[in-house]
Amino acid sequence: MILVLVLAATPVLAQPGDDAGFIEYLRRQDPAAADRFVTLRNARDAALADYRQASERYSAGGPALRSVSLPALQQARRRYAEASLAVLDFLDERDRGVIAKLEADAARVKHLLEERARDRAELQRMLRGE
């Protein structure tokens, strides 16, 4: 029963193969960040594998052995949660940086639009002979 819950609760982040395009994109922007993400992702994947194995041992042991395998299951669950949170922290930090850059870019573009609006108004006044 617990194995079904574990597998059903596994977040989308744990699905292998989904990250290849993102890693390549990240590598072009920041190779060190790409390496860090790969390290974090691999740690999360390893923790997930350990968690699944601990869950299988817990389920296979029957009621008599569950109390023996429960601490290992709980420890594996904690390691998986910690590793998953590290991936989320990395992504949050990166995305906050992207947002800050986009906001700065938007401010620069708005400033250029304002300058062109002033220039346009001046040129229109010149056309009218003012």
VENZICOR-V835444 format. One record per backbone hydrogen bond with DSSP energy under -1.0 kcal/mol. NH is the residue of the N-H (numbers start at 1). CO is the residue of the C=O. If there is no record, write none. Layout:
# VENZICOR-V835444
nh:NH co:CO
nh:NH co:CO
This chain:
# VENZICOR-V835444
nh:5 co:1
nh:6 co:2
nh:7 co:3
nh:8 co:4
nh:9 co:5
nh:14 co:11
nh:15 co:12
nh:23 co:19
nh:24 co:20
nh:25 co:21
nh:26 co:22
nh:27 co:23
nh:28 co:24
nh:29 co:25
nh:30 co:26
nh:34 co:30
nh:35 co:31
nh:36 co:32
nh:37 co:33
nh:38 co:34
nh:39 co:35
nh:40 co:36
nh:41 co:37
nh:42 co:38
nh:43 co:39
nh:44 co:40
nh:45 co:41
nh:46 co:42
nh:47 co:43
nh:48 co:44
nh:49 co:45
nh:50 co:46
nh:51 co:47
nh:52 co:48
nh:53 co:49
nh:54 co:50
nh:55 co:51
nh:56 co:52
nh:57 co:53
nh:58 co:54
nh:59 co:55
nh:60 co:56
nh:61 co:57
nh:69 co:65
nh:70 co:66
nh:73 co:69
nh:74 co:70
nh:75 co:71
nh:76 co:72
nh:77 co:73
nh:78 co:74
nh:79 co:75
nh:80 co:76
nh:81 co:77
nh:82 co:78
nh:83 co:79
nh:84 co:80
nh:85 co:81
nh:86 co:82
nh:87 co:83
nh:88 co:84
nh:89 co:85
nh:90 co:86
nh:91 co:87
nh:92 co:88
nh:93 co:89
nh:94 co:90
nh:95 co:91
nh:96 co:92
nh:97 co:93
nh:98 co:94
nh:99 co:95
nh:100 co:96
nh:101 co:97
nh:102 co:98
nh:103 co:99
nh:104 co:100
nh:105 co:101
nh:106 co:102
nh:107 co:103
nh:108 co:104
nh:109 co:105
nh:110 co:106
nh:111 co:107
nh:112 co:108
nh:113 co:109
nh:114 co:110
nh:115 co:111
nh:116 co:112
nh:117 co:113
nh:118 co:114
nh:119 co:115
nh:120 co:116
nh:121 co:117
nh:122 co:118
nh:123 co:119
nh:124 co:120
nh:125 co:121
nh:126 co:122
nh:127 co:123
nh:128 co:124
nh:130 co:125
